[in-house]
């Protein structure tokens, strides 16, 4: 199974870009869950991958905010 997202790439993005990516991922997750409920989703692993990707994005956002808090605006 391929990784949900490339963490190295995520860490290069700004907090604003990460927040946009999180919104997009959350919307994709909503659409996947909707497709699951309506019976149009055949690959259930997509939901797990999107959940993991969203969590990883949120983790990187938290890391960046923690660093900014310790060292001032980065």
PQR file of N, CA, C, O and H, with PARSE charges and radii, in Angstrom:
ATOM      1  N   UNK A   1       0.847  -1.178   0.000 -0.4000 1.5000
ATOM      2  CA  UNK A   1       0.000   0.000   0.000 -0.0000 2.0000
ATOM      3  C   UNK A   1       0.896   1.246   0.000  0.5500 1.7000
ATOM      4  O   UNK A   1       1.868   1.325   0.752 -0.5500 1.4000
ATOM      5  N   UNK A   2       0.556   2.199  -0.843 -0.4000 1.5000
ATOM      6  CA  UNK A   2       1.359   3.417  -0.928 -0.0000 2.0000
ATOM      7  C   UNK A   2       1.069   4.336   0.257  0.5500 1.7000
ATOM      8  O   UNK A   2      -0.010   4.265   0.845 -0.5500 1.4000
ATOM      9  H   UNK A   2      -0.233   2.135  -1.454  0.4000 1.0000
ATOM     10  N   UNK A   3       2.031   5.205   0.615 -0.4000 1.5000
ATOM     11  CA  UNK A   3       1.793   6.123   1.735 -0.0000 2.0000
ATOM     12  C   UNK A   3       0.687   7.118   1.391  0.5500 1.7000
ATOM     13  O   UNK A   3       0.473   7.441   0.223 -0.5500 1.4000
ATOM     14  H   UNK A   3       2.908   5.263   0.138  0.4000 1.0000
ATOM     15  N   UNK A   4      -0.005   7.595   2.407 -0.4000 1.5000
ATOM     16  CA  UNK A   4      -1.114   8.523   2.203 -0.0000 2.0000
ATOM     17  C   UNK A   4      -0.620   9.830   1.584  0.5500 1.7000
ATOM     18  O   UNK A   4      -1.197  10.318   0.612 -0.5500 1.4000
ATOM     19  H   UNK A   4       0.168   7.333   3.356  0.4000 1.0000
ATOM     20  N   UNK A   5       0.435  10.389   2.142 -0.4000 1.5000
ATOM     21  CA  UNK A   5       1.032  11.615   1.613 -0.0000 2.0000
ATOM     22  C   UNK A   5       2.529  11.580   1.862  0.5500 1.7000
ATOM     23  O   UNK A   5       3.017  10.814   2.694 -0.5500 1.4000
ATOM     24  H   UNK A   5       0.903   9.993   2.932  0.4000 1.0000
ATOM     25  N   UNK A   6       3.253  12.419   1.133 -0.4000 1.5000
ATOM     26  CA  UNK A   6       4.691  12.526   1.311 -0.0000 2.0000
ATOM     27  C   UNK A   6       4.956  13.580   2.386  0.5500 1.7000
ATOM     28  O   UNK A   6       4.763  14.773   2.149 -0.5500 1.4000
ATOM     29  H   UNK A   6       2.857  13.041   0.457  0.4000 1.0000
ATOM     30  N   UNK A   7       5.394  13.148   3.548 -0.4000 1.5000
ATOM     31  CA  UNK A   7       5.611  14.066   4.670 -0.0000 2.0000
ATOM     32  C   UNK A   7       6.693  15.094   4.371  0.5500 1.7000
ATOM     33  O   UNK A   7       6.600  16.238   4.817 -0.5500 1.4000
ATOM     34  H   UNK A   7       5.551  12.179   3.740  0.4000 1.0000
ATOM     35  N   UNK A   8       7.705  14.706   3.632 -0.4000 1.5000
ATOM     36  CA  UNK A   8       8.756  15.652   3.276 -0.0000 2.0000
ATOM     37  C   UNK A   8       8.198  16.814   2.474  0.5500 1.7000
ATOM     38  O   UNK A   8       8.564  17.969   2.694 -0.5500 1.4000
ATOM     39  H   UNK A   8       7.781  13.777   3.270  0.4000 1.0000
ATOM     40  N   UNK A   9       7.310  16.498   1.544 -0.4000 1.5000
ATOM     41  CA  UNK A   9       6.669  17.547   0.734 -0.0000 2.0000
ATOM     42  C   UNK A   9       5.771  18.421   1.605  0.5500 1.7000
ATOM     43  O   UNK A   9       5.751  19.642   1.446 -0.5500 1.4000
ATOM     44  H   UNK A   9       7.013  15.560   1.365  0.4000 1.0000
ATOM     45  N   UNK A  10       5.033  17.810   2.516 -0.4000 1.5000
ATOM     46  CA  UNK A  10       4.137  18.574   3.386 -0.0000 2.0000
ATOM     47  C   UNK A  10       4.904  19.556   4.255  0.5500 1.7000
ATOM     48  O   UNK A  10       4.454  20.680   4.473 -0.5500 1.4000
ATOM     49  H   UNK A  10       5.049  16.818   2.645  0.4000 1.0000
ATOM     50  N   UNK A  11       6.045  19.140   4.746 -0.4000 1.5000
ATOM     51  CA  UNK A  11       6.817  20.009   5.644 -0.0000 2.0000
ATOM     52  C   UNK A  11       7.408  21.217   4.926  0.5500 1.7000
ATOM     53  O   UNK A  11       7.811  22.187   5.568 -0.5500 1.4000
ATOM     54  H   UNK A  11       6.410  18.226   4.569  0.4000 1.0000
ATOM     55  N   UNK A  12       7.461  21.160   3.593 -0.4000 1.5000
ATOM     56  CA  UNK A  12       7.959  22.296   2.814 -0.0000 2.0000
ATOM     57  C   UNK A  12       6.887  23.358   2.596  0.5500 1.7000
ATOM     58  O   UNK A  12       7.208  24.497   2.256 -0.5500 1.4000
ATOM     59  H   UNK A  12       7.134  20.372   3.072  0.4000 1.0000
ATOM     60  N   UNK A  13       5.625  23.002   2.786 -0.4000 1.5000
ATOM     61  CA  UNK A  13       4.519  23.927   2.545 -0.0000 2.0000
ATOM     62  C   UNK A  13       4.328  24.875   3.724  0.5500 1.7000
ATOM     63  O   UNK A  13       4.730  24.579   4.850 -0.5500 1.4000
ATOM     64  H   UNK A  13       5.364  22.076   3.062  0.4000 1.0000
ATOM     65  N   UNK A  14       3.710  26.018   3.446 -0.4000 1.5000
ATOM     66  CA  UNK A  14       3.399  26.966   4.518 -0.0000 2.0000
ATOM     67  C   UNK A  14       2.127  26.502   5.234  0.5500 1.7000
ATOM     68  O   UNK A  14       1.418  25.617   4.756 -0.5500 1.4000
ATOM     69  H   UNK A  14       3.383  26.259   2.532  0.4000 1.0000
ATOM     70  N   UNK A  15       1.857  27.110   6.374 -0.4000 1.5000
ATOM     71  CA  UNK A  15       0.668  26.747   7.156 -0.0000 2.0000
ATOM     72  C   UNK A  15      -0.593  27.029   6.341  0.5500 1.7000
ATOM     73  O   UNK A  15      -1.535  26.238   6.373 -0.5500 1.4000
ATOM     74  H   UNK A  15       2.433  27.829   6.762  0.4000 1.0000
ATOM     75  N   UNK A  16      -0.624  28.147   5.612 -0.4000 1.5000
ATOM     76  CA  UNK A  16      -1.801  28.491   4.802 -0.0000 2.0000
ATOM     77  C   UNK A  16      -2.021  27.439   3.715  0.5500 1.7000
ATOM     78  O   UNK A  16      -3.153  27.021   3.476 -0.5500 1.4000
ATOM     79  H   UNK A  16       0.141  28.790   5.586  0.4000 1.0000
ATOM     80  N   UNK A  17      -0.941  27.010   3.056 -0.4000 1.5000
ATOM     81  CA  UNK A  17      -1.056  25.974   2.024 -0.0000 2.0000
ATOM     82  C   UNK A  17      -1.508  24.651   2.638  0.5500 1.7000
ATOM     83  O   UNK A  17      -2.303  23.924   2.043 -0.5500 1.4000
ATOM     84  H   UNK A  17      -0.021  27.350   3.250  0.4000 1.0000
ATOM     85  N   UNK A  18      -1.006  24.348   3.812 -0.4000 1.5000
ATOM     86  CA  UNK A  18      -1.407  23.117   4.499 -0.0000 2.0000
ATOM     87  C   UNK A  18      -2.888  23.160   4.879  0.5500 1.7000
ATOM     88  O   UNK A  18      -3.593  22.157   4.759 -0.5500 1.4000
ATOM     89  H   UNK A  18      -0.360  24.938   4.295  0.4000 1.0000
ATOM     90  N   UNK A  19      -3.351  24.310   5.331 -0.4000 1.5000
ATOM     91  CA  UNK A  19      -4.761  24.433   5.690 -0.0000 2.0000
ATOM     92  C   UNK A  19      -5.650  24.239   4.463  0.5500 1.7000
ATOM     93  O   UNK A  19      -6.707  23.616   4.555 -0.5500 1.4000
ATOM     94  H   UNK A  19      -2.778  25.124   5.428  0.4000 1.0000
ATOM     95  N   UNK A  20      -5.223  24.770   3.316 -0.4000 1.5000
ATOM     96  CA  UNK A  20      -5.981  24.580   2.078 -0.0000 2.0000
ATOM     97  C   UNK A  20      -6.003  23.102   1.694  0.5500 1.7000
ATOM     98  O   UNK A  20      -7.041  22.568   1.304 -0.5500 1.4000
ATOM     99  H   UNK A  20      -4.364  25.276   3.242  0.4000 1.0000
ATOM    100  N   UNK A  21      -4.856  22.452   1.806 -0.4000 1.5000
ATOM    101  CA  UNK A  21      -4.762  21.029   1.493 -0.0000 2.0000
ATOM    102  C   UNK A  21      -5.631  20.212   2.447  0.5500 1.7000
ATOM    103  O   UNK A  21      -6.241  19.225   2.035 -0.5500 1.4000
ATOM    104  H   UNK A  21      -4.012  22.886   2.122  0.4000 1.0000
ATOM    105  N   UNK A  22      -5.692  20.615   3.716 -0.4000 1.5000
ATOM    106  CA  UNK A  22      -6.533  19.921   4.692 -0.0000 2.0000
ATOM    107  C   UNK A  22      -8.006  20.058   4.318  0.5500 1.7000
ATOM    108  O   UNK A  22      -8.763  19.091   4.406 -0.5500 1.4000
ATOM    109  H   UNK A  22      -5.196  21.417   4.050  0.4000 1.0000
ATOM    110  N   UNK A  23      -8.413  21.259   3.900 -0.4000 1.5000
ATOM    111  CA  UNK A  23      -9.807  21.462   3.478 -0.0000 2.0000
ATOM    112  C   UNK A  23     -10.150  20.593   2.278  0.5500 1.7000
ATOM    113  O   UNK A  23     -11.223  19.992   2.228 -0.5500 1.4000
ATOM    114  H   UNK A  23      -7.798  22.045   3.828  0.4000 1.0000
ATOM    115  N   UNK A  24      -9.235  20.526   1.305 -0.4000 1.5000
ATOM    116  CA  UNK A  24      -9.464  19.708   0.116 -0.0000 2.0000
ATOM    117  C   UNK A  24      -9.574  18.228   0.483  0.5500 1.7000
ATOM    118  O   UNK A  24     -10.446  17.517  -0.018 -0.5500 1.4000
ATOM    119  H   UNK A  24      -8.363  21.015   1.346  0.4000 1.0000
ATOM    120  N   UNK A  25      -8.684  17.776   1.358 -0.4000 1.5000
ATOM    121  CA  UNK A  25      -8.693  16.375   1.774 -0.0000 2.0000
ATOM    122  C   UNK A  25      -9.963  16.044   2.540  0.5500 1.7000
ATOM    123  O   UNK A  25     -10.537  14.970   2.363 -0.5500 1.4000
ATOM    124  H   UNK A  25      -7.976  18.353   1.764  0.4000 1.0000
ATOM    125  N   UNK A  26     -10.405  16.970   3.395 -0.4000 1.5000
ATOM    126  CA  UNK A  26     -11.635  16.762   4.161 -0.0000 2.0000
ATOM    127  C   UNK A  26     -12.839  16.666   3.220  0.5500 1.7000
ATOM    128  O   UNK A  26     -13.735  15.849   3.436 -0.5500 1.4000
ATOM    129  H   UNK A  26      -9.938  17.843   3.539  0.4000 1.0000
ATOM    130  N   UNK A  27     -12.859  17.499   2.180 -0.4000 1.5000
ATOM    131  CA  UNK A  27     -13.950  17.456   1.204 -0.0000 2.0000
ATOM    132  C   UNK A  27     -13.937  16.130   0.434  0.5500 1.7000
ATOM    133  O   UNK A  27     -14.988  15.541   0.184 -0.5500 1.4000
ATOM    134  H   UNK A  27     -12.131  18.163   2.005  0.4000 1.0000
ATOM    135  N   UNK A  28     -12.742  15.668   0.062 -0.4000 1.5000
ATOM    136  CA  UNK A  28     -12.623  14.383  -0.626 -0.0000 2.0000
ATOM    137  C   UNK A  28     -13.103  13.249   0.280  0.5500 1.7000
ATOM    138  O   UNK A  28     -13.777  12.327  -0.179 -0.5500 1.4000
ATOM    139  H   UNK A  28     -11.888  16.146   0.265  0.4000 1.0000
ATOM    140  N   UNK A  29     -12.760  13.319   1.548 -0.4000 1.5000
ATOM    141  CA  UNK A  29     -13.199  12.306   2.506 -0.0000 2.0000
ATOM    142  C   UNK A  29     -14.712  12.300   2.636  0.5500 1.7000
ATOM    143  O   UNK A  29     -15.330  11.237   2.697 -0.5500 1.4000
ATOM    144  H   UNK A  29     -12.213  14.068   1.921  0.4000 1.0000
ATOM    145  N   UNK A  30     -15.314  13.490   2.680 -0.4000 1.5000
ATOM    146  CA  UNK A  30     -16.771  13.587   2.734 -0.0000 2.0000
ATOM    147  C   UNK A  30     -17.393  12.918   1.511  0.5500 1.7000
ATOM    148  O   UNK A  30     -18.352  12.155   1.629 -0.5500 1.4000
ATOM    149  H   UNK A  30     -14.812  14.353   2.631  0.4000 1.0000
ATOM    150  N   UNK A  31     -16.836  13.212   0.335 -0.4000 1.5000
ATOM    151  CA  UNK A  31     -17.369  12.629  -0.899 -0.0000 2.0000
ATOM    152  C   UNK A  31     -17.223  11.118  -0.917  0.5500 1.7000
ATOM    153  O   UNK A  31     -18.114  10.415  -1.395 -0.5500 1.4000
ATOM    154  H   UNK A  31     -16.057  13.832   0.239  0.4000 1.0000
ATOM    155  N   UNK A  32     -16.108  10.609  -0.402 -0.4000 1.5000
ATOM    156  CA  UNK A  32     -15.916   9.159  -0.329 -0.0000 2.0000
ATOM    157  C   UNK A  32     -16.923   8.519   0.624  0.5500 1.7000
ATOM    158  O   UNK A  32     -17.481   7.463   0.327 -0.5500 1.4000
ATOM    159  H   UNK A  32     -15.385  11.180  -0.014  0.4000 1.0000
ATOM    160  N   UNK A  33     -17.151   9.159   1.762 -0.4000 1.5000
ATOM    161  CA  UNK A  33     -18.131   8.612   2.711 -0.0000 2.0000
ATOM    162  C   UNK A  33     -19.541   8.635   2.122  0.5500 1.7000
ATOM    163  O   UNK A  33     -20.332   7.717   2.338 -0.5500 1.4000
ATOM    164  H   UNK A  33     -16.698  10.017   2.003  0.4000 1.0000
ATOM    165  N   UNK A  34     -19.839   9.691   1.380 -0.4000 1.5000
ATOM    166  CA  UNK A  34     -21.141   9.791   0.727 -0.0000 2.0000
ATOM    167  C   UNK A  34     -21.297   8.671  -0.310  0.5500 1.7000
ATOM    168  O   UNK A  34     -22.345   8.031  -0.391 -0.5500 1.4000
ATOM    169  H   UNK A  34     -19.196  10.437   1.204  0.4000 1.0000
ATOM    170  N   UNK A  35     -20.248   8.445  -1.094 -0.4000 1.5000
ATOM    171  CA  UNK A  35     -20.268   7.377  -2.090 -0.0000 2.0000
ATOM    172  C   UNK A  35     -20.421   6.016  -1.416  0.5500 1.7000
ATOM    173  O   UNK A  35     -21.097   5.133  -1.945 -0.5500 1.4000
ATOM    174  H   UNK A  35     -19.396   8.965  -1.028  0.4000 1.0000
ATOM    175  N   UNK A  36     -19.805   5.846  -0.266 -0.4000 1.5000
ATOM    176  CA  UNK A  36     -19.932   4.592   0.475 -0.0000 2.0000
ATOM    177  C   UNK A  36     -21.376   4.356   0.892  0.5500 1.7000
ATOM    178  O   UNK A  36     -21.906   3.255   0.738 -0.5500 1.4000
ATOM    179  H   UNK A  36     -19.256   6.563   0.163  0.4000 1.0000
ATOM    180  N   UNK A  37     -22.005   5.397   1.421 -0.4000 1.5000
ATOM    181  CA  UNK A  37     -23.396   5.269   1.885 -0.0000 2.0000
ATOM    182  C   UNK A  37     -24.379   5.014   0.745  0.5500 1.7000
ATOM    183  O   UNK A  37     -25.392   4.339   0.931 -0.5500 1.4000
ATOM    184  H   UNK A  37     -21.574   6.291   1.547  0.4000 1.0000
ATOM    185  N   UNK A  38     -24.078   5.555  -0.431 -0.4000 1.5000
ATOM    186  CA  UNK A  38     -24.981   5.378  -1.564 -0.0000 2.0000
ATOM    187  C   UNK A  38     -24.651   4.136  -2.374  0.5500 1.7000
ATOM    188  O   UNK A  38     -25.348   3.811  -3.336 -0.5500 1.4000
ATOM    189  H   UNK A  38     -23.255   6.103  -0.582  0.4000 1.0000
ATOM    190  N   UNK A  39     -23.588   3.441  -1.986 -0.4000 1.5000
ATOM    191  CA  UNK A  39     -23.240   2.192  -2.656 -0.0000 2.0000
ATOM    192  C   UNK A  39     -22.414   2.366  -3.910  0.5500 1.7000
ATOM    193  O   UNK A  39     -22.302   1.426  -4.696 -0.5500 1.4000
ATOM    194  H   UNK A  39     -23.022   3.705  -1.205  0.4000 1.0000
ATOM    195  N   UNK A  40     -21.837   3.519  -4.128 -0.4000 1.5000
ATOM    196  CA  UNK A  40     -21.048   3.773  -5.327 -0.0000 2.0000
ATOM    197  C   UNK A  40     -19.551   3.609  -5.123  0.5500 1.7000
ATOM    198  O   UNK A  40     -18.779   3.807  -6.061 -0.5500 1.4000
ATOM    199  H   UNK A  40     -21.927   4.284  -3.489  0.4000 1.0000
ATOM    200  N   UNK A  41     -19.133   3.257  -3.936 -0.4000 1.5000
ATOM    201  CA  UNK A  41     -17.703   3.124  -3.644 -0.0000 2.0000
ATOM    202  C   UNK A  41     -17.329   1.651  -3.627  0.5500 1.7000
ATOM    203  O   UNK A  41     -17.885   0.865  -2.862 -0.5500 1.4000
ATOM    204  H   UNK A  41     -19.761   3.097  -3.174  0.4000 1.0000
ATOM    205  N   UNK A  42     -16.374   1.286  -4.485 -0.4000 1.5000
ATOM    206  CA  UNK A  42     -15.966  -0.115  -4.536 -0.0000 2.0000
ATOM    207  C   UNK A  42     -14.628  -0.353  -3.819  0.5500 1.7000
ATOM    208  O   UNK A  42     -14.358  -1.471  -3.379 -0.5500 1.4000
ATOM    209  H   UNK A  42     -15.922   1.925  -5.107  0.4000 1.0000
ATOM    210  N   UNK A  43     -13.793   0.685  -3.697 -0.4000 1.5000
ATOM    211  CA  UNK A  43     -12.491   0.543  -3.047 -0.0000 2.0000
ATOM    212  C   UNK A  43     -12.528   1.240  -1.681  0.5500 1.7000
ATOM    213  O   UNK A  43     -12.328   2.451  -1.588 -0.5500 1.4000
ATOM    214  H   UNK A  43     -14.012   1.593  -4.054  0.4000 1.0000
ATOM    215  N   UNK A  44     -12.784   0.469  -0.637 -0.4000 1.5000
ATOM    216  CA  UNK A  44     -12.951   1.025   0.707 -0.0000 2.0000
ATOM    217  C   UNK A  44     -11.643   1.535   1.309  0.5500 1.7000
ATOM    218  O   UNK A  44     -11.661   2.318   2.259 -0.5500 1.4000
ATOM    219  H   UNK A  44     -12.946  -0.515  -0.712  0.4000 1.0000
ATOM    220  N   UNK A  45     -10.515   1.098   0.765 -0.4000 1.5000
ATOM    221  CA  UNK A  45      -9.236   1.536   1.311 -0.0000 2.0000
ATOM    222  C   UNK A  45      -8.996   3.029   1.057  0.5500 1.7000
ATOM    223  O   UNK A  45      -8.176   3.645   1.737 -0.5500 1.4000
ATOM    224  H   UNK A  45     -10.500   0.462  -0.006  0.4000 1.0000
ATOM    225  N   UNK A  46      -9.697   3.606   0.097 -0.4000 1.5000
ATOM    226  CA  UNK A  46      -9.556   5.042  -0.179 -0.0000 2.0000
ATOM    227  C   UNK A  46      -9.929   5.875   1.039  0.5500 1.7000
ATOM    228  O   UNK A  46      -9.297   6.894   1.317 -0.5500 1.4000
ATOM    229  H   UNK A  46     -10.363   3.106  -0.456  0.4000 1.0000
ATOM    230  N   UNK A  47     -10.954   5.444   1.764 -0.4000 1.5000
ATOM    231  CA  UNK A  47     -11.383   6.184   2.953 -0.0000 2.0000
ATOM    232  C   UNK A  47     -10.281   6.176   4.007  0.5500 1.7000
ATOM    233  O   UNK A  47      -9.971   7.209   4.601 -0.5500 1.4000
ATOM    234  H   UNK A  47     -11.467   4.616   1.538  0.4000 1.0000
ATOM    235  N   UNK A  48      -9.700   5.015   4.230 -0.4000 1.5000
ATOM    236  CA  UNK A  48      -8.623   4.907   5.215 -0.0000 2.0000
ATOM    237  C   UNK A  48      -7.436   5.785   4.819  0.5500 1.7000
ATOM    238  O   UNK A  48      -6.856   6.460   5.670 -0.5500 1.4000
ATOM    239  H   UNK A  48      -9.952   4.176   3.747  0.4000 1.0000
ATOM    240  N   UNK A  49      -7.070   5.780   3.533 -0.4000 1.5000
ATOM    241  CA  UNK A  49      -5.941   6.595   3.070 -0.0000 2.0000
ATOM    242  C   UNK A  49      -6.228   8.083   3.229  0.5500 1.7000
ATOM    243  O   UNK A  49      -5.338   8.836   3.623 -0.5500 1.4000
ATOM    244  H   UNK A  49      -7.541   5.231   2.843  0.4000 1.0000
ATOM    245  N   UNK A  50      -7.440   8.521   2.935 -0.4000 1.5000
ATOM    246  CA  UNK A  50      -7.776   9.946   3.068 -0.0000 2.0000
ATOM    247  C   UNK A  50      -7.796  10.362   4.535  0.5500 1.7000
ATOM    248  O   UNK A  50      -7.360  11.462   4.874 -0.5500 1.4000
ATOM    249  H   UNK A  50      -8.163   7.909   2.614  0.4000 1.0000
ATOM    250  N   UNK A  51      -8.305   9.480   5.418 -0.4000 1.5000
ATOM    251  CA  UNK A  51      -8.295   9.790   6.845 -0.0000 2.0000
ATOM    252  C   UNK A  51      -6.865   9.952   7.344  0.5500 1.7000
ATOM    253  O   UNK A  51      -6.562  10.870   8.106 -0.5500 1.4000
ATOM    254  H   UNK A  51      -8.660   8.586   5.143  0.4000 1.0000
ATOM    255  N   UNK A  52      -5.994   9.054   6.906 -0.4000 1.5000
ATOM    256  CA  UNK A  52      -4.594   9.111   7.319 -0.0000 2.0000
ATOM    257  C   UNK A  52      -3.924  10.370   6.767  0.5500 1.7000
ATOM    258  O   UNK A  52      -3.165  11.031   7.476 -0.5500 1.4000
ATOM    259  H   UNK A  52      -6.241   8.309   6.286  0.4000 1.0000
ATOM    260  N   UNK A  53      -4.202  10.704   5.502 -0.4000 1.5000
ATOM    261  CA  UNK A  53      -3.625  11.903   4.892 -0.0000 2.0000
ATOM    262  C   UNK A  53      -4.069  13.148   5.651  0.5500 1.7000
ATOM    263  O   UNK A  53      -3.255  14.033   5.913 -0.5500 1.4000
ATOM    264  H   UNK A  53      -4.819  10.168   4.925  0.4000 1.0000
ATOM    265  N   UNK A  54      -5.349  13.227   6.008 -0.4000 1.5000
ATOM    266  CA  UNK A  54      -5.864  14.376   6.751 -0.0000 2.0000
ATOM    267  C   UNK A  54      -5.169  14.495   8.109  0.5500 1.7000
ATOM    268  O   UNK A  54      -4.791  15.588   8.530 -0.5500 1.4000
ATOM    269  H   UNK A  54      -6.011  12.508   5.795  0.4000 1.0000
ATOM    270  N   UNK A  55      -5.008  13.369   8.781 -0.4000 1.5000
ATOM    271  CA  UNK A  55      -4.347  13.373  10.090 -0.0000 2.0000
ATOM    272  C   UNK A  55      -2.887  13.814   9.963  0.5500 1.7000
ATOM    273  O   UNK A  55      -2.386  14.553  10.811 -0.5500 1.4000
ATOM    274  H   UNK A  55      -5.315  12.481   8.440  0.4000 1.0000
ATOM    275  N   UNK A  56      -2.210  13.367   8.917 -0.4000 1.5000
ATOM    276  CA  UNK A  56      -0.811  13.751   8.719 -0.0000 2.0000
ATOM    277  C   UNK A  56      -0.689  15.245   8.435  0.5500 1.7000
ATOM    278  O   UNK A  56       0.226  15.903   8.929 -0.5500 1.4000
ATOM    279  H   UNK A  56      -2.616  12.767   8.228  0.4000 1.0000
ATOM    280  N   UNK A  57      -1.608  15.774   7.641 -0.4000 1.5000
ATOM    281  CA  UNK A  57      -1.596  17.211   7.347 -0.0000 2.0000
ATOM    282  C   UNK A  57      -1.810  18.004   8.629  0.5500 1.7000
ATOM    283  O   UNK A  57      -1.107  18.983   8.879 -0.5500 1.4000
ATOM    284  H   UNK A  57      -2.351  15.240   7.239  0.4000 1.0000
ATOM    285  N   UNK A  58      -2.774  17.588   9.440 -0.4000 1.5000
ATOM    286  CA  UNK A  58      -3.044  18.284  10.694 -0.0000 2.0000
ATOM    287  C   UNK A  58      -1.846  18.210  11.637  0.5500 1.7000
ATOM    288  O   UNK A  58      -1.561  19.166  12.358 -0.5500 1.4000
ATOM    289  H   UNK A  58      -3.345  16.792   9.237  0.4000 1.0000
ATOM    290  N   UNK A  59      -1.146  17.077  11.634 -0.4000 1.5000
ATOM    291  CA  UNK A  59       0.044  16.919  12.472 -0.0000 2.0000
ATOM    292  C   UNK A  59       1.134  17.895  12.055  0.5500 1.7000
ATOM    293  O   UNK A  59       1.767  18.519  12.907 -0.5500 1.4000
ATOM    294  H   UNK A  59      -1.378  16.300  11.049  0.4000 1.0000
ATOM    295  N   UNK A  60       1.358  18.032  10.750 -0.4000 1.5000
ATOM    296  CA  UNK A  60       2.385  18.954  10.260 -0.0000 2.0000
ATOM    297  C   UNK A  60       2.002  20.395  10.602  0.5500 1.7000
ATOM    298  O   UNK A  60       2.863  21.197  10.963 -0.5500 1.4000
ATOM    299  H   UNK A  60       0.843  17.525  10.058  0.4000 1.0000
ATOM    300  N   UNK A  61       0.711  20.725  10.490 -0.4000 1.5000
ATOM    301  CA  UNK A  61       0.256  22.067  10.873 -0.0000 2.0000
ATOM    302  C   UNK A  61       0.563  22.317  12.349  0.5500 1.7000
ATOM    303  O   UNK A  61       1.063  23.384  12.706 -0.5500 1.4000
ATOM    304  H   UNK A  61       0.012  20.074  10.196  0.4000 1.0000
ATOM    305  N   UNK A  62       0.271  21.354  13.194 -0.4000 1.5000
ATOM    306  CA  UNK A  62       0.545  21.487  14.631 -0.0000 2.0000
ATOM    307  C   UNK A  62       2.036  21.641  14.901  0.5500 1.7000
ATOM    308  O   UNK A  62       2.439  22.446  15.740 -0.5500 1.4000
ATOM    309  H   UNK A  62      -0.135  20.488  12.904  0.4000 1.0000
ATOM    310  N   UNK A  63       2.853  20.870  14.188 -0.4000 1.5000
ATOM    311  CA  UNK A  63       4.304  20.976  14.353 -0.0000 2.0000
ATOM    312  C   UNK A  63       4.785  22.374  13.998  0.5500 1.7000
ATOM    313  O   UNK A  63       5.571  22.974  14.731 -0.5500 1.4000
ATOM    314  H   UNK A  63       2.525  20.216  13.506  0.4000 1.0000
ATOM    315  N   UNK A  64       4.308  22.892  12.866 -0.4000 1.5000
ATOM    316  CA  UNK A  64       4.734  24.222  12.418 -0.0000 2.0000
ATOM    317  C   UNK A  64       4.288  25.294  13.399  0.5500 1.7000
ATOM    318  O   UNK A  64       5.046  26.222  13.683 -0.5500 1.4000
ATOM    319  H   UNK A  64       3.670  22.405  12.270  0.4000 1.0000
ATOM    320  N   UNK A  65       3.083  25.186  13.918 -0.4000 1.5000
ATOM    321  CA  UNK A  65       2.602  26.170  14.889 -0.0000 2.0000
ATOM    322  C   UNK A  65       3.385  26.099  16.185  0.5500 1.7000
ATOM    323  O   UNK A  65       3.640  27.121  16.822 -0.5500 1.4000
ATOM    324  H   UNK A  65       2.467  24.432  13.688  0.4000 1.0000
ATOM    325  N   UNK A  66       3.765  24.895  16.572 -0.4000 1.5000
ATOM    326  CA  UNK A  66       4.559  24.744  17.792 -0.0000 2.0000
ATOM    327  C   UNK A  66       5.932  25.389  17.626  0.5500 1.7000
ATOM    328  O   UNK A  66       6.422  26.063  18.532 -0.5500 1.4000
ATOM    329  H   UNK A  66       3.558  24.065  16.054  0.4000 1.0000
ATOM    330  N   UNK A  67       6.539  25.181  16.480 -0.4000 1.5000
ATOM    331  CA  UNK A  67       7.846  25.783  16.201 -0.0000 2.0000
ATOM    332  C   UNK A  67       7.723  27.304  16.168  0.5500 1.7000
ATOM    333  O   UNK A  67       8.580  28.005  16.705 -0.5500 1.4000
ATOM    334  H   UNK A  67       6.141  24.634  15.744  0.4000 1.0000
ATOM    335  N   UNK A  68       6.658  27.824  15.537 -0.4000 1.5000
ATOM    336  CA  UNK A  68       6.462  29.276  15.480 -0.0000 2.0000
ATOM    337  C   UNK A  68       6.283  29.845  16.894  0.5500 1.7000
ATOM    338  O   UNK A  68       6.776  30.930  17.201 -0.5500 1.4000
ATOM    339  H   UNK A  68       5.962  27.255  15.101  0.4000 1.0000
ATOM    340  N   UNK A  69       5.582  29.110  17.739 -0.4000 1.5000
ATOM    341  CA  UNK A  69       5.371  29.567  19.095 -0.0000 2.0000
ATOM    342  C   UNK A  69       6.664  29.620  19.907  0.5500 1.7000
ATOM    343  O   UNK A  69       6.831  30.494  20.759 -0.5500 1.4000
ATOM    344  H   UNK A  69       5.182  28.229  17.490  0.4000 1.0000
ATOM    345  N   UNK A  70       7.576  28.686  19.643 -0.4000 1.5000
ATOM    346  CA  UNK A  70       8.836  28.627  20.369 -0.0000 2.0000
ATOM    347  C   UNK A  70       9.861  29.633  19.846  0.5500 1.7000
ATOM    348  O   UNK A  70      10.654  30.183  20.610 -0.5500 1.4000
ATOM    349  H   UNK A  70       7.441  27.976  18.951  0.4000 1.0000
ATOM    350  N   UNK A  71       9.832  29.864  18.532 -0.4000 1.5000
ATOM    351  CA  UNK A  71      10.873  30.679  17.912 -0.0000 2.0000
ATOM    352  C   UNK A  71      10.341  31.952  17.271  0.5500 1.7000
ATOM    353  O   UNK A  71      11.060  32.599  16.510 -0.5500 1.4000
ATOM    354  H   UNK A  71       9.187  29.417  17.912  0.4000 1.0000
ATOM    355  N   UNK A  72       9.127  32.318  17.553 -0.4000 1.5000
ATOM    356  CA  UNK A  72       8.542  33.478  16.890 -0.0000 2.0000
ATOM    357  C   UNK A  72       8.045  33.089  15.525  0.5500 1.7000
ATOM    358  O   UNK A  72       8.061  31.908  15.176 -0.5500 1.4000
ATOM    359  H   UNK A  72       8.543  31.792  18.171  0.4000 1.0000
ATOM    360  N   UNK A  73       7.605  34.043  14.749 -0.4000 1.5000
ATOM    361  CA  UNK A  73       7.071  33.762  13.417 -0.0000 2.0000
ATOM    362  C   UNK A  73       8.169  33.194  12.526  0.5500 1.7000
ATOM    363  O   UNK A  73       9.243  33.781  12.394 -0.5500 1.4000
ATOM    364  H   UNK A  73       7.591  35.002  15.032  0.4000 1.0000
ATOM    365  N   UNK A  74       7.889  32.053  11.922 -0.4000 1.5000
ATOM    366  CA  UNK A  74       8.893  31.405  11.070 -0.0000 2.0000
ATOM    367  C   UNK A  74       8.699  31.763   9.620  0.5500 1.7000
ATOM    368  O   UNK A  74       9.457  31.304   8.765 -0.5500 1.4000
ATOM    369  H   UNK A  74       7.017  31.576  12.029  0.4000 1.0000
TER
END
